[in-house]
Amino acid sequence: MTIIRLIDKALAGTLIAAMVSILLTVIWQVVSRYVLKDPASITEELSRFILIWIGILGAAYAYRQNAHLGFNLIVERQSRKVKRLLLTCVEIIVIIFCVLVMVYGGSELVSLTLELEQISAALGVKMGLIYSVLPLSGGLIIAYALVNITTLWRNNNKESA
């Protein structure tokens, strides 16, 4: 759990830094376009890439904070035992999705774009580095789902005793 808390703090700090970065990038874009009359060519692409990272890493953070959308009406009406099984099944479905789509699919996308040497137009950054947020975020969500399952079963075992 100590490692998870460190990951939580690092993720929160990364998201804060990304939000500050996108704010400064967009402010500079507006200033350079309307005040200096010489728009900076990299600001639009940089803000787009930062937004991608904020959105996908933010999903992992929201998942950890249980701030994601969920349909709890059915689950809340069940007994404690059935509720624990349903929530465990949901976490397993999340893990399967993240392994297949985010980690495997994201890794394939990253390796393909790196292999094809796809470079962004304005920044000259390898697109594989931009897309690497997919397997990274997928790994975080998997870790968080495993923590959720462990916590769910530990808490219910303590309540039963």
ABEGO torsion letter per residue (X at the ends): XAAAAAAAAAAAAAAAAAAAAAAAAAAAAAAAAAAAGBBBAAAAAAAAAAAAAAAAAAAAAAAAAGABBBBAAAAAABBAAAAAAAAAAAAAAAAAAAAAAAAAAAAAAAAAAAAAGBBBAAAGBBAAAAAAAAAAAAAAAAAAAAAAAAAAAAAAAAAAX
